[in-house]
Amino acid sequence: MPEIHAHRQPAAEFWLGVRHELPLQLGVIPFGLVFGILGLASGLTGLQTILLSSILFGGASQVVFAQLWAAGVPPLVVGGSVGVVNLRHVLYSASMAQYLRHLPLRWRILLGYLLTDEAYAVSIKRFRDGPDSPHQHCHLLGSGVTLWVAWQASTVIGVIAGTTIPDSWSLSFAIPLTFIAVVAPSIRRRADLVACVVAAALSLICQPLPWKSWIIVAACGGIAAGWLTHYHAQTRGKFTVDKNGGTS
Amino acid sequence: MIWLVMIFGGTFTFCTRFVMLSGWVAHGLPKWLIDALAFVPIAVLTAILVPAVLIDPATQQIIVIGNARVVAAVVATIMALLTRNVIATISSGLATLWFVQWWL
C-alpha cells in the first residue's frame, strides 16, 4: 500500500493535522474564554492572563495558577502545584519519542512546546495508524499550531469580554464542568475509580491545610491510591492471563 | 514576583513535554512510573473540581442540599458518561445550573 501512494508532502501533513485538530476546538475555545474571564477575576492583569496562556499553555494548570495566586499562596507552592498538574505530559513525551527523536533539536523543541493533551490525542493516532512518512511530524505541527492559535485567541477574547459578562451567569462553573467531561469518561478500571474517590475525599478533608496545599495533597494521594490499587490487582493476577503482557 | 513564578512554571511545563524527546533519557521510562503517571489527570482534575462544586464560596462550607452546582455536576456527569462529548457536558451543566438557580 505505501508504495502506491507517494509520501505526503510536509504541507499536506500540516493541513491534515489542522483538519484533525479543528473539531476539538469546540471544547477548547469555551475553556479559553472562561480562563480569560477567570484570570481577570482572580486579580491578574490582562497581560498576565494572556501571557500565561502562551507561557504555561495548559488549561488546568493555568486555572490552578490563577486561583492559587489570587489566594496569596506562597510562590513555591504555586509552582509545585502547577508542576504536579502538568506531570502527565511526560507520558505524551514518552510515547511521541519514537516518532520524533530523529528530528533536529529545533524541531524537537518546537514540537515539545506544542505537545498538549489535544494535539497529542490526534497526532499520536496519525503516527500509529500510518502510513509512515518522513514528513509526518508536520502533522503534530499542524495540530499543535491549531490548538495554540485557538487557545491564545479565546484567552484574549475572554480578557476583553470578561468585564462585560455579569457574575450571575456563573460562567466560571464551565471550568469544573470541563474537568467532569474529561474525568467521567476516563474512569475505566477499578484503580481509576479509587484514584478519583481518594482525590475527591482528600480535596475536601484537607481544606483546612494552609496555602491551598490540599490541591497537591489530594492529587498526590489520588495518584498513589490509584497506583497501589493497580499494582495490587496486577500482583494478584500474576498467574492468570494478563492481557497487557507484563506483570512487574 | 508573579512573572518569575510564571516563567518557572512555564519552563517546568516545557520540560515535562520535551524531556523524552530530548535524548537525555536513554531507555524510556520505567513501567511503574508510566503506571503512576497514568493516574495524574484523574487525580488532579478531581481534586480541583470537587471543592469547586461542593464548597460554597460565600461560607467556605461543604453544602450538598440546595446547592445548584451539585445538581448541575450530576447532570453533567451523566451527560459525559452517555455522550463522551465535551460541549454537551458543559452546556447541559450550565443550563442545569441556570435553571436550578432560577427555580430556587
Contacts between the chains, C-beta under 8 A, distances in Angstrom:
chain1	res1	chain2	res2	distance
A	26	B	86	6.9
A	26	B	87	5.0
A	27	B	86	3.4
A	27	B	87	6.2
A	27	B	90	7.5
A	30	B	87	7.7
A	30	B	90	6.2
A	44	B	2	7.6
A	48	B	2	6.4
A	48	B	3	7.9
A	48	B	6	7.2
A	51	B	6	7.0
A	52	B	6	6.1
A	55	B	6	5.3
A	55	B	7	6.6
A	55	B	9	7.4
A	55	B	10	3.7
A	56	B	6	7.1
A	56	B	9	5.6
A	56	B	10	5.3
A	56	B	13	5.6
A	57	B	10	7.7
A	57	B	13	7.1
A	58	B	13	5.9
A	60	B	44	6.6
A	60	B	45	6.3
A	60	B	48	6.8
A	61	B	9	7.1
A	61	B	13	6.6
A	63	B	48	7.0
A	64	B	48	6.6
A	65	B	5	7.8
A	65	B	6	7.5
A	65	B	9	6.4
A	69	B	2	6.4
A	69	B	5	7.5
A	75	B	1	6.3
A	75	B	4	7.2
A	75	B	5	4.7
A	78	B	5	5.5
A	78	B	9	7.4
A	79	B	5	5.7
A	79	B	8	5.3
A	79	B	9	5.5
A	79	B	12	7.1
A	82	B	9	4.2
A	82	B	12	7.1
A	82	B	13	7.1
A	83	B	9	7.3
A	83	B	12	5.1
A	83	B	13	7.8
A	83	B	16	7.9
A	84	B	40	7.6
A	84	B	44	6.6
A	85	B	40	8.0
A	85	B	44	5.0
A	86	B	12	7.0
A	86	B	13	4.6
A	86	B	16	5.2
A	87	B	16	6.1
A	87	B	37	6.3
A	87	B	40	5.2
A	88	B	16	7.8
A	88	B	37	6.1
A	88	B	40	4.1
A	88	B	41	5.3
A	88	B	44	7.7
A	89	B	13	7.1
A	89	B	16	4.0
A	89	B	17	4.5
A	90	B	16	5.1
A	90	B	19	6.2
A	90	B	20	6.6
A	90	B	29	7.2
A	90	B	37	5.9
A	91	B	34	6.6
A	91	B	37	4.8
A	91	B	38	6.8
A	91	B	40	7.9
A	92	B	17	6.9
A	93	B	16	6.9
A	93	B	17	5.5
A	93	B	18	6.6
A	93	B	19	5.6
A	93	B	20	3.7
A	93	B	21	5.8
A	94	B	20	4.3
A	94	B	28	6.2
A	94	B	29	5.2
A	94	B	34	7.0
A	96	B	20	7.2
A	96	B	21	6.6
A	97	B	20	4.5
A	97	B	21	5.7
A	97	B	28	7.4
A	100	B	21	5.3
A	101	B	21	6.2
A	101	B	23	6.2
A	108	B	18	6.9
A	108	B	21	4.4
A	108	B	22	7.0
A	109	B	18	6.6
A	111	B	21	7.0
A	112	B	14	6.5
A	112	B	17	4.6
A	112	B	18	3.4
A	112	B	21	5.2
A	112	B	22	8.0
A	113	B	14	5.9
A	113	B	17	6.7
A	113	B	18	7.5
A	115	B	17	4.3
A	115	B	18	7.9
A	169	B	98	7.8
A	170	B	94	7.4
A	170	B	97	5.7
A	170	B	98	7.5
A	170	B	101	7.4
A	171	B	94	7.7
A	173	B	52	7.7
A	173	B	69	6.4
A	173	B	72	6.9
A	173	B	93	7.1
A	173	B	94	6.6
A	173	B	97	5.8
A	174	B	90	5.4
A	174	B	93	7.8
A	174	B	94	6.3
A	175	B	49	7.9
A	175	B	52	7.1
A	176	B	48	7.3
A	176	B	49	4.0
A	176	B	52	4.2
A	176	B	53	5.6
A	176	B	69	7.8
A	176	B	73	6.9
A	177	B	72	7.4
A	177	B	73	7.5
A	177	B	76	5.1
A	177	B	89	6.1
A	177	B	90	4.6
A	177	B	93	4.0
A	177	B	94	6.7
A	178	B	86	6.8
A	178	B	89	7.8
A	178	B	90	6.1
A	179	B	45	4.1
A	179	B	46	7.6
A	179	B	48	6.3
A	179	B	49	4.2
A	180	B	49	6.3
A	180	B	73	6.3
A	180	B	76	4.8
A	180	B	77	5.5
A	180	B	80	5.5
A	180	B	89	6.1
A	180	B	93	7.0
A	181	B	76	7.2
A	181	B	80	5.0
A	181	B	85	7.7
A	181	B	86	4.4
A	181	B	89	3.8
A	181	B	90	6.4
A	182	B	41	6.7
A	182	B	45	5.9
A	182	B	86	7.8
A	183	B	41	7.4
A	183	B	42	5.7
A	183	B	45	5.0
A	183	B	46	5.8
A	183	B	49	7.2
A	183	B	80	8.0
A	184	B	77	5.0
A	184	B	80	3.8
A	184	B	81	5.3
A	184	B	89	7.8
A	185	B	80	5.7
A	185	B	81	6.4
A	185	B	84	4.7
A	186	B	41	6.7
A	186	B	42	6.1
A	187	B	42	6.8
A	191	B	39	7.3
A	192	B	39	7.3
A	192	B	42	5.7
A	195	B	39	4.5
A	195	B	42	5.0
A	195	B	43	5.0
A	195	B	46	7.6
A	196	B	42	5.3
A	196	B	43	7.4
A	196	B	46	4.9
A	198	B	43	7.7
A	199	B	42	7.2
A	199	B	43	4.3
A	199	B	44	7.6
A	199	B	46	4.2
A	199	B	47	4.6
A	199	B	50	7.6
A	200	B	46	5.2
A	200	B	47	7.4
A	200	B	50	4.4
A	202	B	47	7.1
A	203	B	46	7.1
A	203	B	47	4.4
A	203	B	48	7.7
A	203	B	50	4.9
A	203	B	51	5.2
A	204	B	50	6.5
A	204	B	51	6.4
A	204	B	54	6.6
A	204	B	55	7.7
A	204	B	62	6.2
A	207	B	51	6.8
A	207	B	55	7.1
A	207	B	60	7.8
A	214	B	47	7.4
A	214	B	51	7.5
A	215	B	44	8.0
A	215	B	47	5.6
A	215	B	48	6.6
A	218	B	43	7.3
A	218	B	46	7.7
A	218	B	47	3.6
A	219	B	40	7.5
A	219	B	43	4.9
A	219	B	44	4.6
A	219	B	47	4.8
A	220	B	43	7.6
A	221	B	43	7.5
A	222	B	39	6.6
A	222	B	42	6.8
A	222	B	43	2.8
A	222	B	44	7.7
A	222	B	46	6.3
A	222	B	47	6.4
A	223	B	36	5.9
A	223	B	39	4.6
A	223	B	40	6.0
A	223	B	43	4.7
A	224	B	36	7.9
A	226	B	36	8.0
A	226	B	38	7.9
A	226	B	39	3.6
A	226	B	42	6.9
A	226	B	43	6.6
A	227	B	32	7.7
A	227	B	35	5.9
A	227	B	36	4.5
A	227	B	39	5.9
A	230	B	35	5.8
A	230	B	39	7.8
A	231	B	32	7.7
A	231	B	35	7.2
A	246	B	31	6.8
A	248	B	31	6.6
